[in-house]
Amino acid sequence: MSARLNPYLSFAGDARQAMEFYKDVFGGTLRFNTYGEFGQPDSPMADKIMHGMLETPSGFTLMGADTPTDDHRPGNNFSVSLSGDDDAELRGYWEKLSAGGSVSVPLEKQMWGDVFGMCTDRFGVPWMVNISEEAG
C-alpha cells in the first residue's frame, strides 16, 4: 500500500456505537484504540475511542473517533484522512495541503509510532496525514 484516502468522522462520545453500526451496515473488520491505551488512562476520555477503523470486503475504509471538543455541528464532524507508508508521497501531499492553510498538529512522530499531522487547507477542508513505517 502506498497511500489511501478516506473519510474520518468525529463523534461526541458515541464513536463505538456509530462505528459498530457502520460495521453492521457494510460488514468487515473493525478495530478500536482508546485514549486510555495511549497515555490517558485516568482521563474522563479513557474509555472513549481515540481511533477506530472499519475495513470492508468491498474495499471501503471508514475511520472515526470521539473528540474532546464540543464542536459537533453538522459539517464540523469530518476530516479527510491520507494514510500509508510512502513517506515521500505523503509528505508531498502534506506540504501542498498545508500551504496557505493552518496546521493544528505538526507532521511529526506520534506516541503510536507513526508520523502524523492535521491541517486545514486554504479552502477550509480539514486533513489528517498518517505515515506508517514501510512493511519490511
Helices and strands as residue ranges (DSSP letters): E 3-11, H 15-26, E 29-34, G 36-38, E 49-55, E 61-66, E 78-84, H 87-98, E 102-109, E 115-120, E 126-131
